[in-house]
Amino acid sequence: MTISYWCILAAIIMPYVLAPIGQLPGMTYKGFGAPRARWETFTGWKLRANSAHLNSFEVLPGFIAAVLIAHQTGVPQGTIDALAMTFIAARILYAVLFIAGFTILRTITWLSGFACVVALFVLSA
């Protein structure tokens, strides 16, 4: 399996790593049977952690499609792997910056991850 395929797996797992961060001790639970109801009580960094979690799901389809299409169209494997690893690094940094509340840096990091996806599509053309 290629590095870029492993990056797809990492991107799929990332939202599930971010989900419990906002649910760390110290928050009021509305019950274990309704995790989404708990999100309504989030504020501050816990709300931002949940937003990073949701955004990680939102970027998945484009990233997965970009990697698979790049593979199918013969983009050099090293290029695909480099862009996929850069995407994952950008997404990790994005989550950290989002949770920490660094708005401008978070946006720049999000744009860099998005640029990786766009680059994979452009190289596939």
PyMOL commands that set and color helices and strands:
alter all, ss='L'
color gray80, all
select helices_A, chain A and resi 3-23+35-39+44-73+77-100+103-124
alter helices_A, ss='H'
color red, helices_A
deselect
rebuild
show_as cartoon
